[in-house]
Amino acid sequence: MEKDIHIPDKLFFRIGEVSEIVGVEPHVLRYWESEFKTLRPTRVGSRRRLYRRKDIELILKIKELLYEKKFTIAGAKKALAGKSSRVKEKKIISVPREELQEILSELKRLRDVID
């Protein structure tokens, strides 16, 4: 993600502000909304979009995947989906690993007693 981008300390941002912050045209943001289901700015009435900081951070990640890492839209979707599933995977695996370490320690202790 671009490190030098400053996101102002506000609750909501209009599409024009987001466009300037992230450096993509408003029509690109609207297109990304149609492709990335996790990108859902709040709507005021039926037309005005209000983005939050988390939306801007997601847009910056999408921009990085598409423009810098040269992912396709489908590849970027998979990368974003895979990131959250890998976090869950680590949590699920970490508990059994701790238990296995305890079992291994106990087996080593028993081996030492038998020898």
C-alpha positions in Angstrom: 0.0 0.0 0.0 1.2 3.5 -0.7 2.9 4.7 2.5 2.8 8.5 1.9 -1.0 8.8 1.6 -2.6 10.8 4.3 -6.3 10.1 5.1 -7.8 13.1 6.9 -9.3 12.5 10.3 -13.0 12.5 9.3 -15.9 10.1 9.7 -17.2 10.3 6.1 -15.7 11.3 2.7 -17.5 12.1 -0.6 -16.5 10.3 -3.7 -14.6 13.3 -5.0 -12.5 13.5 -1.9 -11.8 9.7 -2.0 -10.9 10.1 -5.7 -8.3 12.7 -4.8 -6.9 10.8 -1.8 -6.4 7.5 -3.6 -5.6 8.9 -7.0 -8.2 7.2 -9.2 -11.2 8.7 -11.0 -14.7 8.5 -9.4 -15.9 6.2 -12.2 -13.2 3.7 -11.3 -14.4 3.8 -7.7 -18.0 3.1 -8.8 -16.8 0.3 -11.0 -14.8 -1.3 -8.1 -17.9 -1.1 -6.0 -19.7 -3.3 -8.5 -16.8 -5.8 -8.6 -15.7 -5.9 -5.0 -18.7 -6.7 -2.8 -16.8 -5.8 0.4 -16.6 -2.2 -0.9 -19.9 -0.8 0.1 -19.9 2.9 1.0 -22.9 4.3 3.0 -25.6 5.8 0.8 -27.4 9.0 1.6 -30.7 9.1 -0.2 -30.4 7.0 -3.4 -27.4 8.7 -5.0 -24.7 10.2 -2.7 -22.0 7.9 -1.5 -20.2 8.4 1.8 -17.0 6.5 2.3 -15.4 5.7 5.7 -11.7 5.3 6.5 -12.0 1.5 6.2 -13.4 1.9 2.7 -10.5 4.1 1.7 -8.0 1.6 3.2 -9.7 -1.2 1.2 -9.6 1.0 -2.0 -5.9 1.5 -1.4 -5.4 -2.2 -1.1 -7.4 -2.9 -4.3 -5.4 -0.2 -6.1 -2.1 -1.8 -4.9 -3.2 -5.3 -6.1 -4.5 -4.0 -9.5 -2.0 -1.3 -10.4 1.2 -2.2 -8.6 1.1 -6.0 -8.4 -0.8 -6.3 -11.7 -3.5 -8.7 -10.4 -6.6 -9.2 -12.5 -10.0 -8.3 -10.9 -10.6 -12.0 -10.3 -7.1 -12.4 -8.8 -7.5 -9.3 -6.5 -10.9 -10.7 -5.3 -9.2 -14.0 -4.4 -6.3 -12.3 -2.7 -8.6 -10.2 -0.6 -10.8 -13.2 0.3 -7.7 -15.4 0.9 -6.3 -12.9 3.4 -9.2 -13.2 5.7 -9.4 -17.0 5.4 -5.6 -17.3 6.2 -6.1 -15.4 9.4 -8.9 -17.8 10.4 -6.7 -20.7 9.4 -3.9 -19.6 11.6 -6.2 -19.3 14.6 -7.6 -22.8 14.0 -4.1 -24.4 13.5 -2.4 -22.6 16.4 -4.4 -24.3 19.1 -3.7 -27.9 18.0 0.0 -26.9 17.5 0.3 -25.9 21.2 -1.3 -29.1 22.2 1.1 -31.1 20.0 4.0 -29.3 21.6 2.8 -30.3 25.0 2.4 -33.9 23.9 5.8 -33.9 22.4 7.3 -32.6 25.6 5.5 -35.2 27.6 6.8 -38.0 25.3 10.3 -36.7 25.6 10.0 -36.7 29.4 8.6 -40.3 29.3 11.4 -41.4 27.0 14.0 -40.0 29.4 12.3 -41.9 32.3 12.3 -45.2 30.3 16.0 -44.8 29.2 
